[in-house]
Each structure stands twice: as structure tokens, then as C-alpha cells.
């Protein structure tokens, strides 16, 4: 199966989560010892929250937690804030869902253990669910690791895990992609996922959605990209 044109550098370079253009700071080598100090704190935090997440069916893979059910893969990731500094590690919680059917359709199937948060077809940052704080970050230092671990687990119990359970179901995932929010490129990407999964399921509704979105994109710089995507979907019998 030929890989779809929208999974090329042209689109992914506009995606801030793409693994080709973003490098996790936790995996860098920093001469001032920033990583060495903060990785120790981070490992202690991971050790503190791992037992409960394992009891909830997750597997710890490097700096993330993963679970899988019925062709969907849930991911919990703690992402470093750009304002982190040596003595205090700042991070936020991000959750995501990878749809195996889409990976198959795009001929982009990899092993479950190789998925990362940037592969997710649906993502949510949990900051907005914490007292309405859009960019909530935890500050991790040597003295508060157990407190932060308790807070992280509480947010996951109340918000993160229920959301993952919800969107690891196809109907909910399809509805989530239809919601018009976020940036133009995120909406575009959601429409690519939506129409592709419907096409993969041989659901003729994909054509209706594709035509409606095409009308919206007229005179827009993404119009030609959408045309290419629709032609690619039409090439499947």
C-alpha cells in the first residue's frame, strides 16, 4: 500500500509534535549537567507513579506509559516545559491515542513499543482541566517528588484515564476529530484522520465530509493539499 501524500515532510514539518523536527530534551546530552540532575528527579517521579499505572494496565516505556486495547494505544507523557532550569524541572501532562487502523491504512505500522506521543492521532494536554489553568506545569525539585507524584496520579485518576478510555473507542475518536478547535493545521490534520479512517472502513460518509471541507478551504493555502489527499483516498477500491 502506498503511503499517503499527507504523511510526508510537507505536512509533518508544520506539526510541532513530529519526531523529525522536535527532540525530547530528556534525551539530549547537555554539557552543564542539566539533564543528569533532572533525569535523576524524573526517574524518581516515574518510579513513584509506576506501580499504580501498571495496576491500571499500563506499561512503562522509557519516559512514557502505554496501554493497548482493541486496536487502540493510549499514551501518557510528561513533557518538559521550555522554562525548566537546572534545580527545578518543569513539566506538563499530555495524553494521546494512536489508532492502529490508520497506521495500517497509511502503511505506517510500527511495533506498539515504538509508538510515542508524537504518533498520537488524538492528543490532549491536561493543564486546562486543572483549575482552568491552560498551561499548568508542575515544578519538580528534590524536596517535593512524592507530593508531585500524588498530584499527577490524582489528575490521571480524575481526568486522564477516563479521557483515554473514552477516546480509545472509535465512535468517540471520530467525533473528536469533527470538533473545530485548535489551529488550522490541527483541524486539517484531524480532517485527514477522519476521512482516512472512514475510507478505511468503507464508510461513504467520508466523501460528504471531504466535499464540505473542500468548500471551506477554497482560496486557502491548504486547498491543494486537501485535493491531493482526496485523490489519494479515491485511488483505493
Secondary structure as GFF3:
##gff-version 3
##sequence-region A 1 237
A	DSSP	three_ten_helix	5	7	.	.	.	ID=ss1
A	DSSP	alpha_helix	9	12	.	.	.	ID=ss2
A	DSSP	three_ten_helix	25	27	.	.	.	ID=ss3
A	DSSP	alpha_helix	34	55	.	.	.	ID=ss4
A	DSSP	beta_strand	59	61	.	.	.	ID=ss5
A	DSSP	beta_strand	64	69	.	.	.	ID=ss6
A	DSSP	beta_strand	72	80	.	.	.	ID=ss7
A	DSSP	beta_strand	89	99	.	.	.	ID=ss8
A	DSSP	alpha_helix	100	105	.	.	.	ID=ss9
A	DSSP	three_ten_helix	112	114	.	.	.	ID=ss10
A	DSSP	three_ten_helix	117	119	.	.	.	ID=ss11
A	DSSP	beta_strand	122	125	.	.	.	ID=ss12
A	DSSP	three_ten_helix	127	129	.	.	.	ID=ss13
A	DSSP	beta_strand	138	140	.	.	.	ID=ss14
A	DSSP	alpha_helix	145	155	.	.	.	ID=ss15
A	DSSP	pi_helix	156	160	.	.	.	ID=ss16
A	DSSP	alpha_helix	161	167	.	.	.	ID=ss17
A	DSSP	alpha_helix	170	178	.	.	.	ID=ss18
A	DSSP	alpha_helix	184	200	.	.	.	ID=ss19
A	DSSP	alpha_helix	205	217	.	.	.	ID=ss20
A	DSSP	alpha_helix	223	234	.	.	.	ID=ss21
###
